[in-house]
Amino acid sequence: MALPNHAYCSDKYQYTMGKSFYDCGRKDEIAVFNMFYRKAPENNNWAVVCGTDEVIEMICNLGKMPADFYEKFLPGPDYAEFRKYLSTMKFTGNVYAMREGEIAFPNQPVIIVEGPLIEAQVLETPLLCIMNHQMAVATKASRVCRATSHPVSEFGSRRAHGPWAATYGAKAAIIAGCASTSNILTGVMNGVPSTGTMAHSYVTSYGSSVEGEHKAFCDYIKTHRGENLILLIDTYDTLKCGVLNAIRSFRENGIDDSYPYGYGIRLDSGDLAYLSVKVRKILDEHGMKKCKIFATNSLDEYLITDLERQGACIDSYGVGDAIATSKAAPCFGNVYKLVQIGGQPVLKRSEDTIKLINPGFQITYRIIKKEEQGEVYKADVTCLRGDSIAKAIEAGESFEIYDENDIFKHKTFEAGSYTFRALQETVIRNGEDISEKRPLLEKKAFYDDTLAHFSPSERRLINPHYYKVDISKDMHEVKLGILERINKEIENFRIDE
């Protein structure tokens, strides 16, 4: 069976709307859609961008299905002409996107799609499916990794919501801070090594006995010499036999602190803080001071923080379902909204203030100032492309930004005092993929570097400091103008009795 074309992992209403656009002669009107989120999960004040590479691939697969495919979900003669159109319809517009590993704030356009209305509309569901999954995992991985200075490994494939989620979730976790993944497919696809040692079943396969544990450890060492050696020591009793059998097995096979590939033990149950301290003492007493302690067992950022507060002697962590499923907040909130049609900004008015969107064709600038500690990110401002603030920033001139919700909060950036970078880059132009293909570890390095430019108070997990995120005065005025017009129309609207 051929691999599924994810461009059609869609909701049917994308295509029922599409037929109306087609039949009414509107399919070629140029539309602009923004994909953004309104609120980050778990009281984050930002999220990690991930998934744009798969979105680009998905968009470029539009129109690559045989004609009879469309009849399976749009049957009957009334759809015949529309089906014929869809069988050759490819995306011909432009896509602008933040890089994978970028840090994005609420309401900023992470992806902007500009193109013929029907082509842009049908992308909504598959685009959100990809981005909501990967950004949920990446943002959670970022939180877990920021809870410790020690390496975190991702190994949640068995808990992920299917093979696709496991594979691309592991990719997202690596970008957002994890040192490694156990998922071999992710490793192969991205040219990075996967990691893994043994399960309890390996130990019990030698029979449920203390001597069986010893034999299991010795055989593992013999068959993996020349690799990093990690022995799982809690199958029977961590302190009374597990760690002692590990020491015994290492010694019998000539593994000590001079072993160049690294060696260690893994704790997967019990009081990890208490056990790690006891195990560390035993290892040190037997001259194995370089033997690392790796801890697992339903960990997340809160448990890791607490373990370190208690003085746990843990050198690295393995985290599974908390990252792979973004367990505390499994549904990320990206949305895909029309912001311009035929050159005219539009917005969705809502009873819920948080759902009021920013209209128009946009671009976001990150403002950077040089301070004693180096370049520091000071503010983000989203503008209408080519508006007065956008022109001032591009020209390096002085400009002022205001908090949309409090006009008394404002900040002036003087000419010559700042640099900037635009957060959205062109990845598809006139339907052609022009994106730079970056390897996984380069994306990870970009995330690490981006994170380092925010202040420590903005990076903390609990009550992070507010980072200035504003929209331009011109966009604000356009937004108010649309709202005032709609409100007047609503007030005066009547139907005949």
C-alpha positions in Angstrom: 0.0 0.0 0.0 1.3 3.5 -0.9 2.1 5.9 1.8 -0.8 8.3 2.5 -0.7 11.8 1.0 -1.0 14.0 4.1 -2.3 16.9 2.0 -5.6 15.1 2.2 -5.7 14.4 5.9 -8.4 17.0 5.9 -11.9 17.8 7.0 -14.6 17.5 4.4 -15.8 21.1 4.9 -12.6 22.4 3.4 -13.8 20.9 0.1 -17.5 21.8 0.5 -16.4 25.4 0.9 -14.0 24.9 -2.0 -16.9 23.8 -4.3 -18.7 27.0 -3.4 -15.7 29.1 -4.2 -15.2 27.2 -7.5 -18.9 27.4 -8.6 -19.2 31.1 -7.7 -16.0 32.1 -9.6 -14.1 33.0 -6.5 -11.4 30.3 -6.5 -8.6 32.6 -7.8 -9.2 35.5 -5.4 -5.9 36.1 -3.5 -6.3 35.3 0.1 -3.9 35.5 3.1 -4.3 33.1 6.0 -2.4 33.3 9.3 -1.6 30.3 11.4 -1.0 31.4 15.0 -1.9 30.4 18.6 -3.6 32.5 21.2 -2.3 31.1 24.5 0.6 28.8 25.2 0.0 25.7 27.3 0.9 25.3 31.0 1.3 29.1 31.5 4.2 29.4 29.2 4.6 32.8 27.7 5.9 31.3 24.4 6.1 28.1 22.4 8.7 26.4 20.2 8.0 26.3 16.5 8.3 22.8 14.9 6.6 21.1 11.9 7.2 23.6 9.1 9.3 21.2 7.1 6.5 18.7 7.1 4.0 21.4 6.2 6.1 22.4 3.2 6.2 18.8 2.1 2.4 18.5 2.6 1.7 21.6 0.6 3.8 20.4 -2.3 1.9 17.1 -2.4 -1.4 18.9 -3.1 -2.9 17.7 -6.4 -0.9 14.5 -6.6 -3.7 12.0 -6.2 -5.4 10.1 -9.1 -8.8 11.4 -10.4 -10.8 8.6 -8.9 -9.5 9.4 -5.4 -11.7 12.5 -5.2 -14.9 10.6 -6.1 -14.5 8.6 -2.9 -15.3 11.7 -0.8 -17.1 13.9 -3.3 -19.3 11.5 -5.2 -22.0 12.1 -7.7 -22.5 14.1 -10.9 -22.9 17.5 -9.1 -19.2 17.3 -8.1 -17.9 16.0 -11.4 -16.5 19.3 -12.7 -15.1 20.2 -9.3 -13.4 16.8 -9.0 -11.7 17.3 -12.3 -10.4 20.6 -11.1 -9.1 19.2 -7.9 -7.3 16.4 -9.6 -4.9 19.0 -11.2 -5.0 21.7 -8.5 -1.6 22.4 -7.1 -0.6 25.1 -4.7 0.6 28.1 -6.7 1.0 30.8 -4.0 3.5 31.8 -1.4 4.2 30.6 2.1 6.1 32.5 4.8 7.1 30.6 8.0 9.1 30.8 11.1 12.1 28.5 11.3 11.9 25.2 13.2 13.4 25.9 16.6 12.1 29.5 16.6 10.4 30.8 19.7 7.0 32.3 18.9 4.6 34.3 21.1 0.8 34.4 21.1 -0.9 35.9 18.0 2.3 36.1 16.0 1.8 34.5 12.5 3.9 31.3 12.7 2.9 30.4 9.1 1.4 32.8 6.5 -0.2 31.3 3.4 -0.8 33.7 0.5 -2.5 32.3 -2.6 -5.7 31.6 -4.5 -8.6 31.3 -2.0 -9.4 27.7 -2.7 -5.8 26.5 -2.6 -5.1 28.3 0.7 -8.4 27.2 2.3 -7.9 23.4 1.8 -4.6 23.5 3.6 -6.1 24.4 6.9 -6.7 21.0 8.5 -3.5 19.2 7.4 -1.4 22.2 8.3 -2.9 22.5 11.8 -2.7 18.7 12.3 1.0 18.8 11.7 1.8 22.0 13.6 -0.4 21.4 16.6 1.2 18.1 17.2 4.8 19.0 16.8 4.6 22.4 18.6 2.9 20.7 21.6 5.7 18.2 21.9 8.5 20.7 21.2 7.1 23.2 23.8 6.8 20.4 26.4 10.3 19.2 25.7 11.6 22.7 26.1 10.0 22.9 29.5 11.4 19.5 30.6 14.9 20.3 29.4 14.9 23.8 31.1 14.2 22.1 34.4 17.7 20.8 34.6 21.3 21.4 33.4 21.7 17.6 32.8 20.9 15.9 29.5 17.4 14.6 28.8 16.7 11.7 26.5 13.3 11.3 24.8 11.9 7.8 24.7 8.1 8.1 24.5 7.4 6.2 21.3 5.4 3.5 23.0 3.1 6.1 24.5 2.8 8.3 21.4 -0.5 8.5 19.5 0.7 6.4 16.6 3.9 5.9 14.5 3.8 9.3 12.8 3.4 11.0 16.1 6.3 9.0 17.6 8.6 9.7 14.7 8.0 13.4 14.3 7.4 13.9 18.0 10.9 12.6 18.7 12.2 15.1 16.1 10.4 17.9 17.8 11.9 16.9 21.2 15.4 16.9 19.8 15.0 20.4 18.4 13.6 21.7 21.6 16.4 20.5 23.9 16.5 16.8 24.2 20.0 15.3 23.9 18.8 12.1 22.2 15.9 9.9 21.3 15.3 6.2 21.4 13.3 6.3 18.2 15.4 4.6 15.5 13.2 5.9 12.6 13.7 9.5 13.7 17.4 8.8 13.9 17.7 7.3 10.5 15.5 10.0 8.8 17.6 12.8 10.4 21.0 11.3 10.3 21.5 11.3 14.1 22.1 8.3 16.4 19.3 6.8 18.5 20.0 5.5 22.0 18.9 2.6 24.1 20.2 -0.2 26.3 18.0 -2.8 28.0 14.6 -3.5 29.5 13.6 -5.5 32.6 12.7 -8.3 30.3 16.3 -8.7 29.2 17.3 -9.2 32.8 14.4 -11.6 33.6 15.1 -13.6 30.5 18.1 -15.0 32.4 15.7 -16.3 35.1 14.5 -14.6 38.2 17.6 -14.8 40.3 20.4 -12.7 41.6 22.9 -14.8 39.6 20.7 -14.4 36.5 21.0 -10.6 36.8 24.7 -10.9 37.0 24.8 -13.1 33.9 22.6 -10.7 32.0 24.9 -7.8 32.8 28.0 -9.7 31.8 26.6 -10.8 28.5 25.4 -7.3 27.7 28.8 -5.8 28.4 30.5 -8.5 26.3 28.2 -7.9 23.3 28.3 -4.1 23.5 32.0 -3.4 24.3 33.1 -0.3 22.5 29.7 1.4 23.2 28.3 3.4 26.1 27.3 0.7 28.7 24.2 1.3 30.9 22.9 -1.4 33.1 19.4 -1.4 34.5 19.7 -2.2 38.2 16.2 -2.2 39.8 14.8 -5.5 38.4 15.0 -7.2 41.8 16.5 -4.9 44.5 18.5 -1.8 43.6 20.8 -1.5 46.6 21.0 -5.1 47.8 21.9 -6.8 44.5 21.4 -4.5 41.5 24.1 -2.0 42.0 26.4 -4.7 43.4 25.9 -7.0 40.4 26.6 -4.0 38.1 29.9 -3.3 39.9 30.8 -7.0 39.9 30.0 -7.3 36.2 31.9 -4.1 35.2 35.0 -5.3 37.2 34.9 -8.8 35.7 34.9 -7.4 32.2 37.5 -4.7 32.7 35.2 -1.7 32.7 36.3 1.1 35.0 36.8 4.9 34.9 39.3 4.5 32.1 36.7 3.1 29.8 36.6 5.7 27.0 33.0 5.2 25.8 31.3 5.9 29.1 29.4 3.6 31.5 26.7 3.8 34.0 23.5 2.4 35.6 19.8 3.2 35.2 17.2 3.6 38.0 13.6 3.1 36.9 11.6 2.8 40.1 11.5 3.7 43.8 12.6 6.9 45.5 14.9 8.2 42.9 16.4 10.9 45.1 17.2 8.5 47.9 18.3 5.7 45.7 20.6 7.9 43.5 22.4 9.2 46.6 22.9 5.7 48.0 24.0 4.3 44.6 26.4 7.2 44.1 28.0 6.5 47.4 28.4 2.8 46.7 29.8 3.4 43.3 32.3 5.9 44.6 33.4 3.6 47.4 34.2 0.9 44.7 36.3 3.4 42.7 33.7 4.0 40.0 33.4 7.7 40.3 32.8 8.2 36.5 30.0 5.7 36.5 26.9 7.8 35.5 23.5 7.5 37.0 20.6 7.6 34.5 17.1 8.0 35.9 13.7 7.2 34.4 10.2 6.5 35.7 7.3 8.8 34.5 9.4 12.0 34.9 8.4 15.5 33.9 9.8 19.0 34.6 8.1 19.2 38.0 9.5 15.9 39.2 13.0 16.7 37.8 13.0 20.1 39.5 12.0 18.4 42.8 14.6 15.7 42.5 17.3 18.3 42.0 16.0 20.3 45.0 16.4 17.2 47.1 20.0 16.8 46.0 19.5 13.7 43.8 22.8 12.4 42.3 21.4 12.0 38.8 23.6 12.7 35.7 20.9 12.4 33.0 17.2 11.8 32.7 14.9 9.8 30.4 11.5 11.2 29.8 8.8 9.3 27.9 5.1 10.1 27.8 5.3 13.5 29.4 7.1 14.7 26.2 5.8 12.3 23.6 2.1 13.1 24.4 2.7 16.6 25.9 0.9 14.9 28.7 -0.2 17.9 30.8 -1.5 19.8 27.7 -1.9 17.4 24.8 -3.9 19.7 22.5 -2.0 22.7 21.2 -4.0 25.7 20.2 -2.8 26.8 16.7 -5.6 28.2 14.6 -5.7 29.2 10.9 -7.6 32.4 10.1 -8.3 34.4 7.0 -6.8 37.9 7.5 -6.9 39.4 4.0 -8.9 38.8 0.8 -8.5 40.6 -2.4 -6.1 43.0 -0.8 -8.5 44.0 2.0 -7.8 43.1 5.6 -10.5 41.1 7.3 -11.0 39.7 10.8 -13.3 37.5 12.8 -15.2 39.4 15.5 -16.1 37.3 18.5 -17.9 37.5 21.8 -14.7 36.1 23.4 -12.1 38.9 23.4 -9.2 36.4 23.1 -10.6 35.2 19.7 -10.4 38.7 18.2 -7.7 38.3 15.5 -5.2 40.8 14.0 -6.1 41.6 10.3 -4.0 42.1 7.2 -0.8 40.7 5.6 1.7 40.7 8.4 5.4 40.4 9.3 7.0 40.1 12.7 10.3 41.8 13.7 12.4 40.8 16.7 14.2 43.8 18.1 17.7 43.1 19.4 19.9 45.3 21.6 23.6 44.8 22.5 24.2 44.7 26.2 27.1 43.6 28.5 26.1 40.0 28.3 25.8 40.2 24.5 22.8 40.5 22.1 19.5 40.4 24.0 16.0 40.2 22.5 14.0 43.1 23.8 10.7 43.1 22.0 8.7 41.6 19.1 6.4 43.8 16.9 4.0 42.5 14.3 3.3 45.0 11.5 1.3 45.2 8.3 3.9 44.6 5.6 5.2 47.9 4.5 3.4 50.0 7.2 5.1 52.9 8.9 6.7 50.9 11.7 7.9 48.2 9.3 9.5 50.8 7.1 11.2 52.5 10.2 12.6 49.2 11.4 13.8 48.2 8.0 15.5 51.6 7.7 17.0 51.4 11.2 15.1 54.6 12.2 13.7 55.4 15.6 10.2 54.0 16.4 7.9 53.6 19.3 5.7 50.6 20.2 2.6 50.5 22.5 0.9 47.8 24.4 -2.3 47.2 22.6 -4.2 46.7 25.9 -2.6 49.6 27.7 -1.5 52.7 25.8 0.4 54.0 28.8 2.9 51.1 28.3 5.2 52.1 25.5 8.8 51.7 24.5 11.0 53.8 22.2 13.9 52.3 20.2 16.3 55.0 19.0 18.0 54.8 15.6 21.3 53.0 15.9 20.5 51.4 19.2 19.1 48.2 17.8 19.3 45.5 15.2 16.4 43.2 14.0 15.4 40.1 12.2 12.2 39.2 10.5 10.7 36.0 12.0 8.9 34.8 8.9 11.0 33.7 5.9 9.7 32.7 2.4 9.6 28.9 2.1 7.4 28.5 -0.9 7.3 31.0 -3.8 4.8 30.7 -6.6 4.2 27.1 -5.6 7.9 26.1 -5.6 9.7 24.9 -2.5 12.6 27.3 -1.9 13.1 26.6 1.8 16.6 25.9 3.1 17.0 22.3 4.1 18.6 22.3 7.5 19.7 19.2 9.4 18.2 18.3 12.7 21.2 19.3 14.8 21.3 22.7 13.1 17.7 23.3 14.0 18.5 22.2 17.6 21.5 24.7 17.7 19.2 27.4 16.4 16.7 26.8 19.2 19.5 26.8 21.8 20.9 30.0 20.5 17.5 31.7 20.3 16.7 30.7 23.8 20.0 32.1 25.1 19.1 35.6 23.9 16.1 35.9 26.2 16.7 36.9 29.8 16.8 34.2 32.5 13.6 35.6 34.0 11.8 35.1 30.6 13.1 31.5 30.4 11.9 30.3 33.8 9.1 27.8 34.1 7.1 29.4 36.9 5.6 32.9 36.4 8.0 33.9 33.6 8.7 37.6 33.1 6.6 39.3 30.5 8.4 39.8 27.1 7.2 42.8 25.0 5.0 41.6 22.2 3.1 44.3 20.3 1.5 45.1 17.1 2.1 48.3 15.0 0.0 51.4 15.4 -1.1 51.1 11.7 -2.4 47.5 12.3 -4.1 48.6 15.5 -5.9 51.4 13.6 -6.9 49.0 10.8 -8.3 46.6 13.3 -10.3 49.3 15.2 -11.6 50.6 11.9 -13.0 47.2 10.8 -14.5 46.7 14.3 -16.2 50.1 14.3 -17.7 49.5 10.9 -18.9 46.1 11.8 -20.4 47.3 15.1 -22.3 50.0 13.3 -23.6 47.6 10.8 -24.7 45.2 13.5 -26.5 48.0 15.5 -28.4 49.1 12.4 -29.1 45.6 11.0 -32.8 44.6 10.6 -34.7 42.1 8.6 -38.1 42.6 7.1 -41.0 41.6 9.3 
